[in-house]
Each structure stands twice: as structure tokens, then as C-alpha cells.
């Protein structure tokens, strides 16, 4: 393991820990602000940081850019509210573990391999061990955790779409602003407490600002597959943050369920990236193909140069540098034959150029 990978793993660990510690800190404000108030302050903090950085020109957005951005903002608002309400009802570790079923579902979508079926069965067993349905089970809290999972899956798909239509961080900045606007009535109608607001601001910084910056740095140092697998550590860190900061000690069956869900998620992400499914979003597998030397590319440029010259000579018929500068005269069968021969040479050269370029794209 080289120094760059070590730095990337350290950054990922810090980002994951910051995210879960922020959620635990935000839980301390539930008594005064409630989950909705904490989410509102967190969205305002995220928008205040992202808007100056991304600077999206909202007036230039087209409808094709606006509608996925609006949906993404609605997903942000619903995902965070359902997650924080689930944390308030069933605890941090269980809520975050249920939320991670969303990325797992995206990774398994449309697959019928034995590995993916095993991952799905493992995740279902893990959820059963987490909840252990009974008279005392909080089904509303579990349902909100699953709603957060569905929102996370929608976030992945929408982010893919809007990321192709808006450059950089403009999409999350605009979507976070939309989400913040949706929470204005909560702030207007909810009494604010200074201590609760302080907890919520810290939660916004630790759970939104730090992970955004850390993930941008991390992806420069580690492969996307390692990044996806390492994301599976979040439920474990959430359970530990709940133990340390909230006094929420999971039972043995809950630890077993968390372990199974984490294992299923890591295995599914690894299998998706190795098979190149859309849910895996794999990096190009360049190590299996020997790169071409520079000679074919130089040859392609030479062919292009000669072909363009041939076309120009064929069009002008008798231009400078022509091998046979005699013009085509009316009724001159030999001149007409030479003209067609030069045009066919030019077309053949273009076809060769296109073939070499396609080969270079496939290889490179």
C-alpha cells in the first residue's frame, strides 16, 4: 500500500467518522428543535457553504436541468427528515444501517447472479436480526429508516442524471438550496433555542461540509471500487457513535444484523464494479489491454494529412502539388478517370482514418 492510498483511506475514515459524529451531535438538539428543526438548520448550513463554492447561475437553468434538480432537492429534504426521525425513534446505529439498504438495492438492481442473490438474502437476514419483529418493535421508526433508504437510492439515480446536465457542484448546491427553502416554514413556526441551534450547526458542518470536501479529496487518491467498499463502514461507525455520544448500546442481535448488512453491501459493490454493471459505475479496465504505441497515431495524422490533400486536389482538380495537374476537359475520358481515381483514394483514406480512430478509442 503506497502513501497516496494510505492518505486516501485515512481521509475516508475521517469523513465517515465526521458524518456519524455529526448525526449523533444533531440528536442532542432533538429535545429543543425536533428532527425537522435540526434538518432545517443542517440544510441552511450546507447551502451557505455550497452556493459560494459552486456559484450556480440559476437564471440560465433550462427545464431539462431544473426538473431533476427540484426532484433532488425534494429527495434531500425527505431523506434527511426521515433519517433523523428514525434516529430519534430507533437509534443511530439501526437507522443508518437501514438507510444503507438504498445503495445496496441500486447495486443489486437488475442482477440475477448467484453472488447478488446471496447478497440480497444476507441483507434480508441482517434486517431481520436488526429488527427482530415483536410487540415492542417500533415499526414506524423502521419504516422511516427504509424510506431514507429509498430516498438514498433515488439520490444516486438522480445525481447521475443531473450530474450529466450540470457541471461541478452546481447540482448539489442548487438542490440543497431548494431543500433549504422547503424548510423555511419549519424555521418560521418553530421556536429556536440557542443551544439546540448550536448543536444543529455543528451537525451541519460535520455531516455535510466535511464529507463533501473529504470525498472530493479522497477520489483523487483511491480507486472508486475501494471508495464504494469503504462506504460500508458507516453503519459500524454510526453504532459506535451512538454508544459513545448517545449511550445507545446495540444488543448482540443488532450487532449481528449490522455485520450482515455491511458484508452484503461490500460484497455487492465489489461484484457490481468487477462486472461493470451501471450500479457499480466501474473505472475503465485498462490493465487488460496493451496500449498502442505512438506510431499508429502518427500514422493516422499522416493519413489524415494526405487524405485532406487528396480531397482538396480532387475537388479543385489540378491544384498545386498534384501528381497529375492536368485539368479535366469536357469530353476527356482519361481526365475524368483520373479525377474519379483521386476521389476514390481520398475516400479510402478517410475510411482508413476512421477505422484507426475507432481502434484507438477501443484500445485506449
C-alpha positions in Angstrom: 0.0 0.0 0.0 1.6 3.3 -1.1 1.4 6.7 0.6 -1.4 8.0 -1.6 -3.7 5.1 -0.9 -2.9 5.4 2.9 -3.8 9.1 2.8 -7.0 8.3 0.9 -8.1 5.6 3.4 -7.3 8.0 6.3 -9.4 10.7 4.7 -12.3 8.3 4.1 -12.2 7.2 7.7 -12.2 10.8 8.9 -15.1 11.6 6.5 -17.2 8.6 7.7 -16.5 9.4 11.4 -17.3 13.1 10.9 -20.6 12.2 9.2 -21.8 9.9 12.0 -20.5 12.1 14.8 -22.4 14.9 13.3 -25.6 12.9 13.3 -25.0 12.0 16.9 -24.4 15.6 17.8 -27.6 16.7 16.0 -29.5 14.1 18.0 -28.8 16.2 21.1 -30.9 19.0 19.6 -34.0 16.8 19.2 -35.4 17.8 22.6 -35.5 21.5 21.7 -35.7 21.7 17.9 -37.0 18.3 17.0 -35.8 16.3 14.0 -37.3 18.7 11.5 -35.6 21.7 13.1 -32.2 20.0 13.1 -32.6 19.1 9.4 -33.6 22.7 8.6 -30.5 24.1 10.2 -28.3 21.5 8.6 -29.7 22.3 5.1 -29.1 26.0 5.6 -25.5 25.3 6.7 -24.9 23.1 3.6 -26.5 25.7 1.3 -24.4 28.5 2.8 -21.2 26.6 2.1 -22.1 25.1 -1.3 -23.6 28.1 -3.0 -20.5 30.4 -2.8 -18.3 27.4 -3.9 -20.4 26.2 -6.9 -22.0 29.6 -7.9 -24.8 28.1 -10.0 -26.3 30.5 -12.4 -29.9 29.6 -11.7 -31.3 32.1 -14.2 -29.7 30.1 -17.1 -31.0 26.7 -16.0 -33.2 25.1 -18.6 -36.2 23.0 -17.7 -34.2 19.8 -18.5 -31.8 20.9 -15.8 -34.4 22.2 -13.4 -36.7 19.3 -13.0 -34.1 16.7 -11.8 -32.7 19.5 -9.6 -36.1 20.1 -8.0 -36.6 16.4 -7.5 -33.1 16.1 -6.0 -34.0 18.9 -3.5 -37.2 17.1 -2.5 -35.2 13.9 -2.1 -32.7 15.7 0.1 -35.5 17.1 2.3 -37.3 13.8 2.7 -34.1 11.7 3.2 -32.7 13.8 6.0 -36.0 14.2 7.8 -36.9 10.5 7.6 -33.3 9.6 8.8 -33.3 12.0 11.7 -36.8 10.9 12.8 -35.7 7.3 12.6 -32.6 8.1 14.7 -34.9 9.7 17.3 -37.1 6.6 17.4 -34.9 3.5 16.9 -31.4 4.8 17.5 -28.5 5.9 15.3 -26.9 2.5 14.5 -30.2 0.8 13.4 -31.4 3.9 11.4 -28.1 4.3 9.4 -27.9 0.5 8.8 -31.5 0.6 7.4 -30.6 3.6 5.2 -27.7 1.7 3.7 -30.1 -0.7 2.1 -30.7 2.0 -0.5 -27.2 1.8 -2.2 -27.3 -1.9 -1.8 -30.6 -2.0 -3.8 -29.1 0.1 -6.5 -26.0 -2.2 -6.7 -28.3 -5.3 -6.9 -30.9 -3.8 -9.3 -31.5 -5.9 -12.4 -29.0 -8.6 -11.5 -29.6 -12.3 -11.3 -26.2 -13.7 -10.5 -25.7 -16.1 -7.6 -23.5 -13.6 -5.8 -26.2 -10.9 -5.9 -28.9 -13.3 -4.8 -26.6 -14.2 -1.9 -26.1 -10.5 -1.0 -29.8 -9.9 -1.1 -30.5 -12.9 1.2 -27.8 -11.8 3.5 -29.1 -8.3 3.7 -32.7 -9.6 4.4 -31.4 -11.8 7.2 -29.4 -8.8 8.6 -32.5 -6.6 8.6 -34.5 -9.3 10.4 -31.8 -9.7 13.1 -31.7 -5.9 13.4 -35.4 -5.5 14.0 -36.5 -8.9 15.4 -40.2 -8.1 14.9 -42.2 -8.3 18.0 -44.8 -6.5 20.1 -42.3 -3.9 21.2 -40.8 -3.2 17.8 -41.1 0.4 16.6 -42.4 -0.3 13.1 -42.8 3.4 12.3 -39.1 4.1 13.1 -38.1 1.1 10.9 -40.4 2.3 8.1 -38.8 5.8 8.3 -35.3 4.1 8.0 -36.5 2.2 5.0 -37.9 5.5 3.5 -34.5 7.1 4.0 -33.0 4.1 2.1 -35.4 4.6 -0.8 -34.5 8.3 -0.9 -30.8 7.4 -1.0 -31.4 5.1 -3.9 -33.3 7.9 -5.7 -30.5 10.3 -4.8 -27.9 8.0 -6.5 -30.0 7.8 -9.7 -31.0 11.5 -9.8 -27.4 12.6 -9.0 -26.2 10.6 -12.0 -28.8 12.3 -14.2 -28.3 15.8 -13.1 -24.6 15.5 -12.9 -24.5 14.9 -16.6 -26.5 18.1 -17.2 -24.8 20.5 -14.7 -21.0 20.8 -14.2 -19.2 20.5 -10.9 -21.1 21.1 -7.7 -23.8 23.2 -9.2 -26.4 20.4 -9.0 -26.0 19.6 -5.2 -25.7 23.3 -4.5 -29.0 24.1 -6.2 -30.7 21.1 -4.8 -29.6 21.9 -1.3 -30.9 25.4 -1.7 -34.3 24.0 -2.9 -34.3 21.7 0.2 -33.5 24.7 2.5 -36.3 26.7 1.0 -38.7 23.8 1.8 -37.8 24.1 5.4 -38.4 27.8 5.8 -41.8 27.2 7.3 -40.3 25.0 9.9 -37.9 27.7 11.0 -40.6 30.4 10.9 -43.1 28.4 13.0 -40.6 26.5 15.3 -39.2 28.2 18.4 -35.4 28.4 18.2 -33.2 27.6 21.1 -29.6 28.8 21.0 -28.1 25.6 22.4 -30.2 23.5 20.0 -29.2 25.6 17.1 -25.5 25.3 18.0 -25.8 21.5 18.0 -27.6 21.6 14.7 -25.0 23.9 13.1 -22.2 21.6 14.3 -24.2 18.7 12.8 -24.5 20.5 9.5 -20.7 21.2 9.3 -19.7 17.6 10.3 -22.4 15.8 8.3 -22.4 17.9 5.2 -19.5 20.3 4.7 -16.7 18.0 5.9 -17.8 14.8 4.0 -18.3 16.9 0.7 -14.7 18.2 0.9 -13.2 14.9 2.1 -14.8 12.9 -0.7 -13.5 15.3 -3.3 -10.0 14.8 -2.0 -10.4 11.0 -1.4 -11.4 10.2 -5.0 -8.0 11.6 -6.2 -6.1 9.1 -4.2 -8.1 5.8 -4.1 -9.9 3.7 -6.8 -13.7 4.1 -7.0 -14.1 0.4 -6.0 -12.2 0.9 -2.8 -14.2 4.0 -2.1 -17.5 2.2 -2.6 -16.5 -0.8 -0.4 -15.2 1.6 2.3 -18.6 3.3 2.5 -19.9 0.1 4.1 -18.1 1.1 7.3 -20.7 3.8 8.0 -23.2 1.6 9.9 -20.4 0.4 12.2 -19.2 3.9 12.9 -22.8 5.0 13.4 -23.3 2.3 16.1 -20.0 3.3 17.8 -21.0 7.0 17.7 -24.3 6.0 19.3 -22.6 4.1 22.0 -20.1 6.9 22.8 -22.2 10.1 22.3 -25.8 9.0 22.9 -25.4 6.0 25.2 -27.2 3.7 22.7 -25.7 0.3 23.2 -26.9 -2.2 20.5 -27.8 -5.6 21.6 -26.0 -8.7 20.3 -28.6 -9.5 17.6 -28.3 -5.9 16.4 -24.5 -6.1 16.1 -25.0 -9.4 14.1 -27.5 -7.7 11.8 -25.2 -4.7 11.2 -22.4 -7.1 10.4 -24.5 -8.9 7.8 -25.8 -5.8 6.1 -22.2 -4.3 5.9 -20.9 -7.6 4.5 -23.7 -7.8 1.9 -23.1 -4.1 0.8 -19.4 -4.5 0.5 -19.7 -7.8 -1.5 -22.4 -6.3 -3.8 -20.4 -3.2 -4.6 -17.3 -5.3 -5.3 -19.2 -7.6 -7.6 -21.0 -4.7 -9.4 -17.8 -2.9 -10.2 -16.0 -6.1 -11.3 -18.8 -7.0 -13.6 -19.2 -3.4 -14.9 -22.9 -3.0 -14.1 -24.4 0.5 -14.0 -24.9 0.3 -10.3 -21.2 -0.3 -9.9 -20.0 2.6 -12.0 -16.7 0.9 -12.7 -13.5 2.6 -13.8 -12.1 1.6 -17.2 -10.3 -1.8 -17.0 -7.1 -0.6 -18.8 -4.8 -3.1 -17.3 -6.0 -5.9 -19.5 -5.1 -4.2 -22.8 -1.7 -3.2 -24.0 -1.7 0.4 -25.1 -0.8 1.1 -28.7 2.5 2.9 -29.4 2.5 6.4 -30.8 3.2 5.2 -34.3 -0.4 4.4 -35.2 -1.5 7.8 -34.0 1.3 9.5 -36.0 0.3 7.3 -39.0 -3.3 8.4 -38.6 -2.3 12.1 -38.7 -0.2 11.4 -41.8 -3.1 9.6 -43.4 -5.4 12.5 -42.5 -3.0 15.0 -44.0 -2.6 13.0 -47.2 -6.3 12.4 -47.4 -7.3 16.0 -47.0 -4.7 16.9 -49.6 -6.2 14.3 -52.0 -9.7 15.6 -51.4 -8.6 19.1 -52.0 -6.9 18.1 -55.2 -9.8 16.0 -56.3 -12.2 19.0 -55.7 -10.0 21.6 -57.3 -8.7 19.2 -60.0 -5.3 20.4 -60.9 -4.2 22.3 -57.7 -0.6 22.9 -56.6 1.3 19.8 -55.7 -0.9 17.5 -57.7 0.8 14.4 -59.1 -1.2 14.9 -62.3 -2.0 18.5 -62.7 -3.8 18.2 -66.0 -7.4 19.5 -65.7 -10.4 17.6 -66.7 -11.6 18.8 -70.1 -15.1 18.4 -71.5 -15.3 15.0 -73.1 -11.9 14.0 -71.8 -12.5 10.4 -70.7 -8.9 10.0 -69.4 -9.1 13.1 -67.3 -12.5 12.0 -65.8 -10.9 8.6 -64.9 -8.0 10.4 -63.1 -10.5 12.6 -61.2 -12.6 9.6 -60.0 -9.4 7.7 -59.1 -8.2 10.6 -56.9 -11.6 10.9 -55.3 -11.7 7.2 -54.5 -8.2 7.4 -53.0 -9.4 10.2 -50.7 -12.5 8.3 -49.6 -10.4 5.2 -48.9 -8.0 7.3 -46.9 -10.9 8.7 -44.8 -12.3 5.2 -44.1 -8.8 4.1 -43.0 -8.6 7.1 -40.7 -12.0 6.3 -39.2 -11.0 2.7 -38.7 -7.8 3.6 -36.9 -9.5 6.1 -34.7 -12.2 3.6 -33.7 -9.4 1.1 -32.9 -7.5 3.7 -30.8 -10.7 4.6 -28.8 -11.4 0.9 -28.1 -7.8 0.2 -27.1 -7.2 3.5 -25.2 
